[in-house]
Amino acid sequence: MIYDFLVIGGGIAGASAAYELAKEASVLLLEAESTTGYHATGRSAALFTANYGCPVVRRITRLSADFFDAPPVGFCPTDLLTPRGCLTVAGPGEEAALDALIEMSGTDSPICRIAPEEALERAPFLRADRVAAAVYEAGVSDIDVAALHQSFVTGAKKRGAHIATNHSVTSLTREAGVWCAATATERFHGSVVINAAGAWADHVGALAGARAIGLVPKRRTAIIINAPAGTDCSTLPAIDFAGTDAYIKPDAGRLMASPGDATPSAAFDVWPEDMDIAVLADWIERQTTIKVAKIEHSWAGLRSFVADDAPVVGFDPDVPDFFWLAGQGGYGIMMAPVLAQLTAELCQAPGGPLTKVLAHLLSVERLHGASAVQTREEEDG
């Protein structure tokens, strides 16, 4: 069988693209692991915030808000978002860092200054001497990532898509306008390849003979610890710390913490470094009154970026019928609905509304030009 689309990668990018494409085409999704969503998707911080990332990312996230608030009828049996809120605190001498946050906030999700006393009321385990100033963003929500991803997978299947796990693509060849994706045991054929391979996207591109997009996977570490006795995690906001990328957020009655590290890495099934965990535990005890007596769980994931931190969505300029859906950084869950819709539009109905707004900002060509556009400098639309 020759499928209309071969989607490589079963994370949130590939699953959402398969869902949108399968509405009007035959789709086969190939996943290297035994289950879809094993890597970055399954290791997400799971927050929706319109004020995170470079301007292009923030624009895409805002466009995705309607999907999260009101997904298609029958898409998911549960709500995708649960209100959480986000508190950002600044220590002495770090107060100016909050000004940039306020400046980039939109009217749809404002970031407002609050008194240090209110910050301590919202997060009682913070050390008072480490909270010189604070801001609060009420519009931040928890994302049910598992439900979102599974709904894309289930929805794609309902629309006729086929999903094959344990199929790592080892070669890509094209003959007479048809791609052949070979794995260790089988060969699959399709008219168009969608490269949604996450940290492995440049590797898949090389199999197809495409130039690299300069994808850099970056390791992020996270741990789960118990909340202090008496903490109501249902009302606790996510907490960011100005001047760093570190954060603490409620997670199923416990606390997830991360230093927000972004260590360049090869693409593989990463694990947390012992030193990173030790440094994080020490940092938590210095910033809060929490005593890290036990780490319940630890893990690491890869967030993959290109030079301008914006995703790459579009057909390769040199390799026919090879489509990139990559470089989603740490924002892929939030952007998934719109990037999947854009993918379907570019593949099946080019010239549509999302194409006009986003295609030039996310194109592969921007990365290959003599003076690549720094999309972080684009104005919010």
C-alpha positions as CSV (number, residue, x, y, z in Angstrom):
1,M,0.0,0.0,0.0
2,I,1.1,3.5,-0.7
3,Y,0.0,5.9,2.0
4,D,-0.6,9.6,1.3
5,F,1.6,10.4,4.4
6,L,4.3,8.6,6.3
7,V,4.6,10.3,9.7
8,I,7.9,9.5,11.5
9,G,7.6,10.0,15.2
10,G,4.8,9.4,17.6
11,G,5.2,12.2,20.1
12,I,2.8,15.1,20.4
13,A,4.0,16.5,17.0
14,G,3.6,13.3,15.0
15,A,0.4,12.2,16.7
16,S,-1.3,15.6,16.3
17,A,-0.2,15.8,12.6
18,A,-1.5,12.3,12.0
19,Y,-4.8,13.3,13.5
20,E,-5.2,16.3,11.3
21,L,-3.9,14.7,8.1
22,A,-6.0,11.6,8.5
23,K,-9.2,13.6,8.2
24,E,-8.8,13.6,4.4
25,A,-5.9,11.3,3.6
26,S,-4.3,7.9,4.4
27,V,-1.7,8.1,7.1
28,L,0.8,5.7,8.6
29,L,2.6,6.8,11.8
30,L,6.0,5.1,12.5
31,E,7.3,5.1,16.0
32,A,10.7,3.7,17.0
33,E,9.7,2.9,20.6
34,S,7.2,0.3,21.9
35,T,4.8,3.1,22.7
36,T,4.1,6.5,21.4
37,G,5.0,9.6,23.4
38,Y,7.8,7.9,25.2
39,H,10.5,10.7,25.0
40,A,9.9,14.5,25.3
41,T,6.1,14.3,25.2
42,G,6.0,12.0,28.2
43,R,8.5,14.2,30.2
44,S,6.8,17.6,29.9
45,A,6.3,20.1,32.6
46,A,2.7,20.2,31.3
47,L,1.8,23.9,31.7
48,F,-0.1,26.1,29.3
49,T,1.1,29.7,29.4
50,A,0.7,32.3,26.7
51,N,3.7,34.2,27.9
52,Y,6.4,31.7,27.4
53,G,9.0,31.5,24.7
54,C,10.1,33.7,21.8
55,P,7.5,36.0,20.1
56,V,6.7,33.4,17.4
57,V,6.2,30.7,20.0
58,R,3.9,33.0,22.0
59,R,1.9,33.8,18.9
60,I,1.4,30.1,18.1
61,T,0.5,29.3,21.7
62,R,-2.2,32.0,21.7
63,L,-3.6,30.6,18.5
64,S,-3.8,27.2,20.1
65,A,-5.8,28.4,23.1
66,D,-9.2,27.9,21.5
67,F,-8.4,24.3,20.9
68,F,-7.5,23.7,24.5
69,D,-10.5,25.6,25.8
70,A,-13.0,23.9,23.4
71,P,-11.6,20.9,21.6
72,P,-13.6,19.2,18.8
73,V,-16.7,17.4,20.0
74,G,-15.8,13.9,21.2
75,F,-12.0,14.6,21.0
76,C,-11.3,14.0,24.7
77,P,-13.5,12.7,27.6
78,T,-11.9,15.1,30.1
79,D,-10.9,18.8,30.3
80,L,-7.5,19.4,28.8
81,L,-6.8,22.4,31.0
82,T,-7.0,22.9,34.8
83,P,-6.4,26.4,36.2
84,R,-3.1,26.6,38.1
85,G,-1.6,30.1,38.0
86,C,2.1,30.9,38.0
87,L,4.0,32.9,40.6
88,T,7.4,34.3,39.7
89,V,9.6,35.6,42.6
90,A,12.7,37.6,42.5
91,G,15.4,37.7,45.2
92,P,17.2,40.8,46.4
93,G,18.9,42.5,43.4
94,E,16.9,40.4,40.9
95,E,13.8,42.6,40.8
96,A,14.5,44.1,37.4
97,A,14.1,40.6,35.8
98,L,10.3,40.9,36.5
99,D,10.0,44.0,34.3
100,A,10.7,42.0,31.2
101,L,8.0,39.4,32.1
102,I,5.4,42.1,32.5
103,E,6.4,43.8,29.2
104,M,5.9,40.6,27.2
105,S,2.5,39.7,28.8
106,G,-0.5,40.0,26.6
107,T,-4.0,41.4,27.5
108,D,-5.4,37.9,27.2
109,S,-3.1,36.6,30.0
110,P,-1.7,39.5,32.0
111,I,1.2,39.3,34.4
112,C,0.6,41.5,37.4
113,R,2.8,42.7,40.3
114,I,1.9,41.4,43.7
115,A,3.4,42.2,47.1
116,P,6.0,39.8,48.5
117,E,3.5,39.1,51.4
118,E,1.0,37.8,48.9
119,A,3.6,35.7,47.2
120,L,4.4,34.1,50.6
121,E,0.7,33.5,51.2
122,R,0.4,31.7,47.8
123,A,3.6,29.6,48.4
124,P,4.2,29.4,52.2
125,F,7.3,27.3,51.9
126,L,9.3,30.1,50.1
127,R,11.9,31.8,52.3
128,A,10.8,35.4,53.1
129,D,14.4,36.7,52.7
130,R,14.5,35.3,49.1
131,V,11.3,37.1,48.0
132,A,12.0,40.8,47.3
133,A,9.4,41.2,44.6
134,A,6.9,39.0,42.8
135,V,4.5,38.8,39.9
136,Y,1.5,36.6,39.2
137,E,0.0,35.2,36.0
138,A,-3.5,33.9,36.7
139,G,-4.0,32.5,33.1
140,V,-1.5,29.6,33.5
141,S,-3.1,26.1,33.4
142,D,-2.0,22.5,33.9
143,I,-2.3,20.5,30.6
144,D,-3.4,16.9,30.8
145,V,-0.6,15.9,28.5
146,A,-1.5,12.2,28.6
147,A,-5.1,12.8,27.7
148,L,-4.1,15.3,24.9
149,H,-1.6,12.9,23.3
150,Q,-3.8,9.9,23.7
151,S,-6.8,11.7,22.2
152,F,-4.7,12.7,19.1
153,V,-3.6,9.0,18.8
154,T,-7.1,7.7,19.2
155,G,-8.6,10.3,17.0
156,A,-6.1,9.6,14.3
157,K,-7.0,5.9,14.4
158,K,-10.7,6.7,14.3
159,R,-10.0,8.7,11.1
160,G,-8.3,5.7,9.6
161,A,-4.7,6.3,10.4
162,H,-2.4,3.3,11.1
163,I,0.2,3.4,13.9
164,A,3.2,1.0,13.9
165,T,5.3,1.0,17.0
166,N,8.7,-0.7,17.3
167,H,9.6,0.5,13.9
168,S,12.8,2.7,13.8
169,V,13.3,4.0,10.3
170,T,16.8,3.0,9.1
171,S,16.6,4.3,5.5
172,L,14.5,6.6,3.3
173,T,14.6,6.3,-0.4
174,R,12.4,7.8,-3.1
175,E,11.6,6.4,-6.5
176,A,9.0,7.4,-9.0
177,G,7.6,9.9,-6.6
178,V,7.1,7.4,-3.8
179,W,9.1,7.3,-0.5
180,C,10.1,4.0,0.9
181,A,10.8,4.0,4.7
182,A,12.7,0.8,5.7
183,T,12.8,-0.5,9.3
184,A,14.5,-3.6,10.6
185,T,11.6,-5.8,9.5
186,E,9.5,-4.0,7.0
187,R,9.3,-1.5,4.2
188,F,6.5,1.2,4.1
189,H,5.6,3.4,1.2
190,G,4.1,6.9,1.0
191,S,3.9,9.9,-1.1
192,V,5.0,12.4,1.5
193,V,7.2,12.0,4.6
194,I,6.4,14.1,7.7
195,N,9.5,14.3,9.8
196,A,8.2,14.6,13.4
197,A,11.1,12.7,15.0
198,G,11.9,15.1,17.8
199,A,15.5,15.1,18.8
200,W,16.2,12.7,16.0
201,A,14.8,15.0,13.2
202,D,18.1,15.9,11.7
203,H,19.0,12.2,11.6
204,V,15.8,11.4,9.7
205,G,16.5,14.4,7.5
206,A,20.0,13.0,6.7
207,L,18.4,9.6,5.7
208,A,16.3,11.5,3.2
209,G,19.3,13.5,1.9
210,A,18.2,16.8,3.3
211,R,20.4,19.4,4.8
212,A,20.5,19.6,8.5
213,I,18.4,22.3,10.2
214,G,21.0,22.6,13.0
215,L,18.8,21.0,15.6
216,V,20.3,20.9,19.1
217,P,18.7,18.6,21.7
218,K,19.1,19.9,25.2
219,R,18.8,17.9,28.4
220,R,16.4,19.1,31.1
221,T,16.4,17.4,34.6
222,A,13.4,17.1,36.9
223,I,12.7,15.5,40.2
224,I,9.6,14.7,42.3
225,I,9.6,15.4,46.0
226,N,7.0,15.4,48.8
227,A,5.4,18.7,49.6
228,P,5.8,20.0,53.1
229,A,3.1,18.8,55.6
230,G,-0.1,20.8,55.3
231,T,0.6,22.0,51.8
232,D,-2.5,22.1,49.6
233,C,-1.1,21.3,46.2
234,S,-4.5,21.8,44.6
235,T,-4.3,25.6,45.2
236,L,-0.5,26.0,45.0
237,P,0.6,27.9,41.8
238,A,3.5,26.9,39.7
239,I,6.6,28.9,40.9
240,D,9.3,30.4,38.7
241,F,12.4,32.0,40.1
242,A,13.6,35.2,38.3
243,G,17.2,35.2,37.2
244,T,17.1,31.5,36.6
245,D,15.2,29.0,34.6
246,A,14.3,26.9,37.7
247,Y,10.8,26.2,38.7
248,I,8.7,24.2,41.2
249,K,5.2,23.0,40.4
250,P,2.5,20.8,41.9
251,D,2.4,17.3,40.4
252,A,-0.3,14.8,41.6
253,G,-0.1,15.9,45.2
254,R,3.7,16.2,45.2
255,L,6.1,18.8,43.9
256,M,8.1,18.6,40.6
257,A,11.2,20.7,40.5
258,S,13.7,21.4,37.8
259,P,16.7,23.7,37.5
260,G,15.6,24.5,33.9
261,D,18.9,23.2,32.6
262,A,19.5,23.1,28.9
263,T,22.6,21.0,28.4
264,P,23.4,20.2,24.7
265,S,23.1,16.5,24.2
266,A,23.2,13.8,21.6
267,A,19.8,12.3,20.7
268,F,19.3,9.3,22.9
269,D,17.2,8.1,25.8
270,V,18.7,10.6,28.4
271,W,18.8,10.1,32.1
272,P,19.5,12.7,34.9
273,E,23.0,13.3,36.1
274,D,23.6,12.7,39.8
275,M,25.4,16.0,40.1
276,D,22.5,17.9,38.6
277,I,20.1,16.2,41.0
278,A,22.3,17.1,44.0
279,V,22.7,20.7,42.9
280,L,18.9,21.0,42.5
281,A,18.2,19.5,45.9
282,D,20.6,22.0,47.5
283,W,19.1,24.9,45.6
284,I,15.6,23.9,46.8
285,E,16.7,23.9,50.4
286,R,18.4,27.4,50.0
287,Q,15.4,29.0,48.2
288,T,12.6,27.3,50.3
289,T,12.0,25.8,53.8
290,I,11.6,22.4,52.1
291,K,13.9,19.7,53.4
292,V,14.7,17.3,50.6
293,A,14.8,14.1,52.6
294,K,13.9,11.8,49.7
295,I,13.7,12.1,46.0
296,E,10.7,10.1,44.9
297,H,11.5,10.1,41.2
298,S,13.9,11.7,38.8
299,W,14.2,11.9,35.1
300,A,15.5,13.9,32.2
301,G,14.1,14.8,28.8
302,L,15.3,16.4,25.6
303,R,14.0,19.7,24.3
304,S,15.2,20.4,20.8
305,F,15.9,23.8,19.4
306,V,17.2,25.4,16.2
307,A,19.1,28.7,16.1
308,D,16.2,31.1,16.6
309,D,14.2,28.9,19.0
310,A,11.1,28.8,16.7
311,P,9.8,25.6,15.4
312,V,10.5,24.3,11.8
313,V,7.3,23.5,9.9
314,G,7.3,23.2,6.1
315,F,8.5,21.3,3.0
316,D,12.2,20.9,2.5
317,P,13.3,23.3,-0.3
318,D,15.6,20.7,-1.9
319,V,14.1,17.3,-1.2
320,P,10.7,16.7,-2.8
321,D,7.8,15.7,-0.6
322,F,9.8,15.8,2.6
323,F,8.1,17.8,5.3
324,W,9.8,19.1,8.6
325,L,7.8,19.3,11.8
326,A,10.6,19.8,14.3
327,G,12.4,22.1,16.7
328,Q,9.6,22.6,19.1
329,G,11.8,23.2,22.1
330,G,10.0,23.1,25.4
331,Y,6.8,24.5,23.9
332,G,5.6,21.6,21.7
333,I,2.7,20.5,23.9
334,M,1.2,24.1,23.9
335,M,1.7,24.6,20.2
336,A,0.6,21.1,19.0
337,P,-2.9,21.9,17.9
338,V,-2.0,24.8,15.6
339,L,1.2,23.3,14.3
340,A,-0.7,20.2,13.3
341,Q,-3.4,22.3,11.6
342,L,-0.7,24.2,9.8
343,T,0.9,21.0,8.7
344,A,-2.3,19.7,7.2
345,E,-2.9,23.1,5.6
346,L,0.5,23.3,4.0
347,C,0.2,19.7,2.8
348,Q,-3.4,19.6,1.6
349,A,-4.7,23.2,1.2
350,P,-1.8,25.6,1.0
351,G,-2.7,29.3,1.1
352,G,-5.1,28.9,4.1
353,P,-5.3,31.3,7.0
354,L,-2.5,29.7,9.1
355,T,-0.2,29.5,6.1
356,K,-0.6,33.3,5.6
357,V,0.2,34.0,9.2
358,L,2.9,31.5,10.1
359,A,4.4,29.7,7.1
360,H,7.2,32.3,6.4
361,L,8.2,32.4,10.1
362,L,8.6,28.7,10.4
363,S,10.0,27.7,7.0
364,V,13.1,25.6,6.5
365,E,14.5,28.3,4.2
366,R,14.9,30.8,7.0
367,L,17.6,28.5,8.5
368,H,19.5,28.0,5.3
369,G,19.7,31.6,4.1
370,A,22.9,33.7,4.3
371,S,21.2,35.8,6.9
372,A,18.6,33.7,8.7
373,V,15.8,35.7,10.1
374,Q,15.8,35.8,13.9
375,T,12.2,35.1,14.5
376,R,12.5,36.1,18.2
377,E,12.7,39.7,16.8
378,E,9.3,39.4,15.1
379,E,6.6,41.5,16.7
380,D,3.6,39.8,18.3
381,G,0.6,39.7,16.0
